[in-house]
Amino acid sequence: MGLGDVLFGRKKLKAPASERLFALCTSAVTLDTECSLETAGVGAVIFKPLSAGEFAAAEQEIDQLLQAVASSSGSTLDRKTDSFGYDWVIVEDPDLEDQVAGVHTVASELEAKGFGAQLLAAAFTFKGGKNPVYWIYGFKTGTFWPFVPSGQNERDNATELELKAKLEKELPVEPDLSRWLALFDAPI
């Protein structure tokens, strides 16, 4: 596909993967009715920490960004570092649409500031089963996958596959199961 094809409408450019994040909002009814899951009120953006020099220069900008996002959406934002050293920007809001919008805004602003390569994933917590359910979104692939921890470094694969089967018509679910990374000890 050449530039002329795009300019003259013969081919369409692929939509940015970050926009696919909003598919979680449209699947909320299915999550509730078929999976008996409701939002736990928490979503997060996970990104690789910056090097010391980059971090010092960007720290103030990121903090200002977080304050602006929080004040515009009515959500509560927090920052944490997990046991693996990854940074989490946590969005707390009882409304799933506001969580997704807050996570998308944070990710978009980080990307606009030149930190798009640092974005790893977004995670949203749901309750309703015997274990918490996380729907994880990979920014690089533009796909979701479920993660259901069932114990210390153990996951409930059967429930994860059941969730995939119920939601794959509504969500862009990652088809390669080897890419379904776990978030043990997630700070959300």
WOWO-V766728 format. One record per pair of residues at least 6 apart in sequence whose ideal C-beta (glycine too) atoms are under 8 Angstrom apart, sorted by the first residue. I is the first residue (numbers start at 0). GAP is how many residues later the second one is. If there is no record, write none. Layout:
[[I GAP] [I GAP]]
This chain:
[[0 10] [3 6] [4 6] [5 6] [5 7] [16 122] [16 123] [16 124] [16 125] [17 86] [17 89] [17 90] [17 93] [17 121] [17 124] [19 117] [19 122] [19 123] [19 152] [20 79] [20 82] [20 83] [20 86] [20 101] [20 116] [21 78] [21 82] [22 121] [22 147] [22 148] [22 149] [23 72] [23 76] [23 100] [23 111] [23 113] [23 120] [23 147] [24 71] [24 72] [24 75] [25 144] [26 140] [26 143] [26 144] [27 11] [27 68] [27 69] [29 136] [29 137] [29 140] [30 6] [30 7] [30 95] [30 136] [31 6] [33 132] [34 93] [34 98] [34 128] [34 131] [34 132] [35 92] [35 93] [36 89] [36 90] [36 91] [36 92] [36 96] [37 88] [37 89] [37 90] [38 55] [38 56] [38 57] [38 60] [38 85] [38 86] [38 87] [38 88] [39 85] [39 86] [39 87] [39 92] [40 51] [40 52] [40 53] [40 58] [40 84] [41 48] [41 49] [41 50] [41 57] [41 82] [41 83] [41 146] [42 47] [42 48] [42 50] [42 56] [42 57] [42 59] [42 60] [42 79] [42 80] [42 81] [42 82] [42 145] [43 44] [43 45] [43 46] [43 47] [43 59] [43 78] [43 79] [43 80] [43 142] [43 143] [43 144] [44 43] [44 44] [44 46] [44 58] [44 61] [44 62] [44 65] [44 74] [44 76] [44 77] [45 36] [45 40] [45 41] [45 42] [45 73] [45 74] [45 75] [45 76] [45 77] [45 137] [46 39] [46 40] [46 42] [46 63] [46 68] [46 71] [46 72] [46 73] [47 38] [47 39] [47 70] [47 72] [48 6] [48 32] [48 36] [48 37] [48 38] [48 69] [49 8] [49 65] [49 68] [57 55] [57 57] [60 52] [61 48] [61 51] [64 41] [64 44] [64 45] [64 48] [65 11] [65 13] [65 23] [65 40] [66 10] [68 6] [68 8] [68 33] [68 36] [68 37] [68 40] [69 6] [69 7] [69 32] [71 33] [72 20] [72 25] [72 28] [72 29] [72 32] [73 19] [73 24] [74 16] [74 17] [74 18] [74 23] [74 24] [74 27] [75 15] [75 16] [75 17] [76 12] [76 13] [76 14] [76 15] [76 25] [76 29] [77 11] [77 12] [77 14] [78 8] [78 9] [78 10] [78 11] [79 7] [79 8] [79 10] [79 107] [80 6] [80 7] [80 106] [81 6] [81 103] [81 104] [81 105] [82 102] [85 34] [87 98] [87 99] [87 100] [88 14] [88 17] [89 97] [89 98] [90 7] [90 8] [90 11] [90 12] [90 15] [91 7] [92 6] [92 9] [95 28] [98 25] [99 24] [102 19] [102 21] [106 12] [106 15] [106 32] [109 6] [109 8] [109 9] [110 8] [118 20] [118 21] [119 18] [119 19] [119 20] [120 15] [120 16] [120 17] [120 18] [120 60] [120 62] [121 14] [121 15] [121 17] [122 11] [122 12] [122 13] [122 14] [122 60] [122 63] [122 65] [123 10] [123 11] [123 12] [123 13] [124 7] [124 8] [124 9] [124 63] [125 6] [125 7] [125 8] [125 9] [126 6] [128 19] [128 30] [130 17] [130 18] [130 19] [130 25] [130 28] [131 16] [131 17] [132 13] [132 14] [132 15] [132 26] [132 30] [133 12] [133 13] [133 14] [133 15] [133 49] [133 52] [133 54] [134 9] [134 10] [134 11] [134 12] [134 36] [135 8] [135 9] [135 10] [135 11] [135 44] [135 45] [135 47] [136 6] [136 7] [137 6] [137 7] [137 36] [137 41] [137 43] [140 33] [140 38] [141 30] [142 29] [142 30] [142 31] [142 32] [142 36] [143 23] [143 27] [143 28] [143 29] [143 30] [144 15] [144 19] [144 28] [144 29] [144 34] [144 35] [144 36] [145 13] [145 14] [145 17] [145 18] [145 21] [145 34] [146 8] [146 13] [146 33] [146 34] [146 35] [146 36] [147 7] [147 8] [147 11] [147 12] [147 15] [148 6] [148 7] [148 33] [148 35] [149 6] [152 31] [154 27] [159 20] [163 9] [166 6] [173 6]]
